[in-house]
Amino acid sequence: MKTTFLFARAALLALLLSTQDHQLSTACAQGALTPPNPPAPTMKTLDQIEARTPISSVPYTISVPGSYYLTTNVTATVSNAIVIAISGVTLDLNGFTISSTTASATGHGILLNSGLCNITILNGFIQSGVTNNGSGVFNGPGFRSGIYCPGTPPLSTRISGISVLGCRVDGILLSTSVGGSTTVDSCTVQTVGGVGIAASTITRSVAADCGAYGIFGDQVSDCRGESVGVSGGSGIYANTVQNCRGISNSGEGIRAYTAQNCYGTSSSGTGIYAVTSAANCYGSGGGTGQGIYTETANNCHGQSVTSQGISAETANNCYGYSSLNRGISANIVIGCTGRSNGGSFGVFATSIANTSYGSSATGTGLSANIAIGCTGTTISYNYKYNMP
């Protein structure tokens, strides 16, 4: 009886195991490993896959819409190298260089006819032989400009990844008007006698050793512009400027309506001139220029040799220093520190100075009509509150 029970139990266990093995093998099935057919050919030519027209020599005029690319370095011996005469063109320099050996420097590396739209220029170099003699005089052979558009600015136009070196006048000049839809991104310009880069929107670009404006635009961000001319050009000139550095020999380091997170310096002018506001900025002025000049200065640092470190309608949480003049000069001063190394005012508040500190070597540390909770060396006021 016992033997019969054990035999039945073993048979039942074997049946259960065989059922589980069947389920597992079914769940883990992978199918055939050999593909049924090899990959089929596309039966398309390269032009059908990517229709582009090669350019292997200059001068070259693009008169049909489409995509074009350089196949080698090219050199212009007369006038313009490439002329874009029609809208709807993409030009890829393909990492190659457009250069010029013309003695007169009257032609352009790439000339865009007036009034075009939907133009893209990418990835390459434009180079000629113009140099700066060290005094802001630019001479030499080559191109007048790297990329240039006369007359009506091109609409919906983008320049990206282009480097321009040694042009008699401008580097990349698309537009000197406010607004528009021209964009320059990730470009560099070095040693040009006029404007380095001019477009509606300019980002992540550098223009150095420029005879006029370094960078001229509507919206400029993450850029560096340098003007070395003697005629008052700004390092960066725009409506809104963010995260930028502007340097000028005789004009403003940065001139804008609003400047944020910027550094501006000038050898003989104002470091940062922001019409409405400057926030988190540093400005250094030379000669008679001011460090920072604006309507509202927030969290700023300004210094000047002979003029005001910071001149504003309202200054909040700022530091201003001047060797000979006022450290901070404003109508309302809040939470600021101003120093004068000469006989002027460390802080001069036409109306109110609140919780601020001013010092002057031989003049008045802080002067205000109403002083609230202020400290300093030699304080002058008409009314005071929360002060000894």
Backbone hydrogen bonds, N-H to C=O, Kabsch-Sander energy under -0.5 kcal/mol:
donor,donor_aa,acceptor,acceptor_aa,energy
5,F,1,M,-1.8
6,L,2,K,-2.1
7,F,3,T,-2.0
8,A,4,T,-2.0
9,R,5,F,-2.1
10,A,6,L,-2.2
11,A,7,F,-2.0
12,L,8,A,-2.1
13,L,9,R,-2.1
14,A,10,A,-2.1
15,L,11,A,-1.9
16,L,12,L,-2.0
17,L,13,L,-2.2
18,S,14,A,-2.1
19,T,15,L,-1.6
20,Q,16,L,-2.0
21,D,17,L,-2.3
22,H,18,S,-1.6
23,Q,19,T,-1.8
24,L,20,Q,-2.6
25,S,21,D,-2.4
26,T,22,H,-1.6
27,A,23,Q,-2.2
28,C,24,L,-1.9
29,A,26,T,-0.9
49,I,45,T,-1.7
50,E,46,L,-3.3
52,R,50,E,-0.9
53,T,67,S,-2.8
55,I,69,Y,-2.5
60,Y,81,A,-2.2
62,I,60,Y,-0.5
62,I,83,V,-3.3
63,S,61,T,-0.8
66,G,88,G,-1.9
68,Y,90,T,-3.1
69,Y,53,T,-2.2
70,L,92,D,-2.0
71,T,55,I,-2.0
72,T,55,I,-0.5
74,V,97,T,-2.3
76,A,99,S,-3.1
81,A,108,H,-2.4
82,I,109,G,-1.8
83,V,60,Y,-2.4
84,I,111,L,-3.0
85,A,62,I,-2.5
85,A,83,V,-0.7
88,G,117,C,-2.1
89,V,118,N,-1.3
90,T,66,G,-2.2
91,L,120,T,-3.1
92,D,68,Y,-2.7
92,D,90,T,-0.5
93,L,91,L,-0.6
93,L,122,L,-2.8
95,G,123,N,-2.9
96,F,93,L,-2.3
98,I,125,F,-2.9
99,S,74,V,-2.3
99,S,97,T,-0.6
100,S,127,Q,-0.9
101,T,76,A,-2.2
109,G,145,S,-2.3
110,I,146,G,-2.3
111,L,82,I,-2.7
112,L,110,I,-0.5
112,L,148,Y,-2.8
113,N,84,I,-2.4
113,N,111,L,-0.5
115,G,152,T,-2.2
116,L,113,N,-0.9
118,N,155,L,-2.0
119,I,156,S,-0.7
120,T,89,V,-2.3
121,I,158,R,-2.2
122,L,91,L,-2.5
123,N,160,S,-1.6
124,G,161,G,-1.7
125,F,96,F,-2.2
126,I,163,S,-2.7
127,Q,98,I,-2.6
128,S,165,L,-2.1
129,G,141,P,-0.9
130,V,166,G,-1.6
131,T,139,N,-2.8
133,N,137,V,-2.4
138,F,136,G,-0.5
139,N,131,T,-1.9
139,N,137,V,-0.5
142,G,102,T,-3.5
144,R,107,G,-4.1
145,S,107,G,-1.0
146,G,170,D,-1.2
146,G,171,G,-0.9
147,I,171,G,-2.3
148,Y,110,I,-2.3
149,C,173,L,-1.5
155,L,116,L,-2.3
157,T,181,S,-1.5
158,R,119,I,-2.5
159,I,183,T,-2.7
160,S,121,I,-2.3
161,G,185,D,-1.6
163,S,124,G,-2.1
164,V,188,T,-2.7
165,L,126,I,-2.3
166,G,190,Q,-2.2
167,C,191,T,-1.2
168,R,143,F,-2.5
169,V,144,R,-3.2
171,G,195,V,-2.5
172,I,196,G,-2.6
173,L,147,I,-2.8
174,L,172,I,-0.6
174,L,198,A,-3.0
175,S,198,A,-1.1
183,T,157,T,-2.8
184,V,201,T,-2.5
185,D,159,I,-2.6
186,S,203,T,-1.7
188,T,162,I,-1.9
189,V,206,V,-2.3
190,Q,164,V,-2.2
191,T,208,A,-1.8
192,V,209,D,-1.4
193,G,167,C,-1.5
194,G,169,V,-4.3
196,G,213,Y,-2.4
197,I,214,G,-1.7
198,A,172,I,-2.6
199,A,216,F,-1.6
201,T,182,T,-2.4
202,I,219,Q,-2.5
203,T,184,V,-2.4
204,R,221,S,-1.4
206,V,187,C,-2.1
207,A,224,R,-2.5
208,A,189,V,-2.6
210,C,226,E,-1.4
211,G,192,V,-2.1
212,A,194,G,-2.5
214,G,234,S,-2.0
215,I,235,G,-1.6
216,F,197,I,-2.9
217,G,237,Y,-2.4
218,D,199,A,-0.6
218,D,200,S,-2.0
219,Q,200,S,-2.4
220,V,240,T,-2.5
221,S,202,I,-2.1
222,D,242,Q,-2.0
224,R,205,S,-1.9
225,G,245,R,-2.3
226,E,207,A,-2.3
227,S,247,I,-2.6
228,V,210,C,-3.2
229,G,210,C,-0.7
235,G,252,E,-1.8
236,I,253,G,-1.3
237,Y,215,I,-2.7
238,A,255,R,-2.2
239,N,218,D,-1.0
240,T,218,D,-2.1
241,V,258,T,-2.2
242,Q,220,V,-2.1
243,N,260,Q,-2.2
245,R,223,C,-2.1
246,G,263,Y,-2.7
247,I,225,G,-2.5
248,S,265,T,-1.9
249,N,227,S,-1.5
251,G,233,G,-0.8
253,G,270,T,-1.9
254,I,271,G,-1.7
255,R,236,I,-2.7
256,A,273,Y,-2.6
257,Y,239,N,-1.9
258,T,239,N,-2.1
259,A,277,S,-2.1
260,Q,241,V,-2.2
261,N,279,A,-2.5
263,Y,244,C,-2.3
264,G,282,Y,-2.6
265,T,246,G,-2.2
266,S,284,S,-2.1
267,S,248,S,-2.0
268,S,249,N,-0.6
271,G,290,Q,-2.4
272,I,291,G,-1.7
273,Y,254,I,-3.0
274,A,272,I,-0.6
274,A,293,Y,-2.4
275,V,256,A,-2.7
275,V,273,Y,-0.6
276,T,257,Y,-2.5
277,S,257,Y,-1.6
278,A,296,T,-2.5
279,A,259,A,-2.3
280,N,298,N,-2.6
282,Y,262,C,-2.4
283,G,301,H,-2.5
284,S,264,G,-2.3
285,G,303,Q,-2.6
286,G,269,G,-1.8
288,T,268,S,-0.6
289,G,286,G,-2.4
291,G,308,Q,-2.0
292,I,309,G,-1.6
293,Y,272,I,-2.7
294,T,311,S,-2.3
295,E,274,A,-0.6
296,T,276,T,-1.0
297,A,314,T,-2.7
298,N,278,A,-2.6
298,N,296,T,-0.5
299,N,316,N,-2.5
301,H,281,C,-2.5
302,G,319,Y,-2.5
303,Q,283,G,-2.2
304,S,321,Y,-1.9
305,V,285,G,-0.8
306,T,287,G,-1.0
307,S,289,G,-0.6
309,G,326,R,-2.0
310,I,327,G,-1.5
311,S,292,I,-2.8
312,A,329,S,-2.3
313,E,295,E,-1.5
314,T,295,E,-2.2
315,A,332,I,-2.5
316,N,297,A,-3.1
317,N,334,I,-2.7
319,Y,300,C,-2.5
320,G,337,T,-2.3
321,Y,302,G,-2.3
322,S,339,R,-1.8
323,S,304,S,-1.9
324,L,305,V,-1.2
325,N,307,S,-0.5
327,G,345,F,-2.0
328,I,346,G,-1.5
329,S,310,I,-2.9
330,A,348,F,-2.4
331,N,312,A,-0.6
331,N,313,E,-0.9
332,I,313,E,-2.0
333,V,352,I,-2.7
334,I,315,A,-2.8
335,G,354,N,-2.6
337,T,318,C,-2.4
338,G,357,Y,-2.4
339,R,320,G,-2.6
340,S,359,S,-2.0
341,N,322,S,-2.8
346,G,364,T,-1.8
347,V,365,G,-1.8
348,F,328,I,-2.8
349,A,347,V,-0.5
349,A,367,S,-3.3
350,T,330,A,-2.3
350,T,348,F,-0.6
351,S,331,N,-2.3
352,I,331,N,-1.4
353,A,370,I,-2.5
354,N,333,V,-3.1
355,T,372,I,-3.3
357,Y,336,C,-2.7
358,G,375,T,-1.4
359,S,338,G,-2.2
361,A,340,S,-2.1
362,T,342,G,-2.0
363,G,342,G,-0.8
365,G,377,T,-1.4
365,G,378,T,-1.2
366,L,378,T,-1.6
367,S,347,V,-2.6
368,A,380,S,-2.3
369,N,349,A,-0.8
370,I,351,S,-2.2
371,A,383,Y,-2.8
372,I,353,A,-3.0
373,G,371,A,-0.5
373,G,385,Y,-2.8
375,T,356,S,-2.3
377,T,358,G,-1.7
378,T,376,G,-0.7
380,S,366,L,-3.1
382,N,368,A,-0.7
382,N,369,N,-1.2
383,Y,369,N,-1.9
385,Y,371,A,-2.2
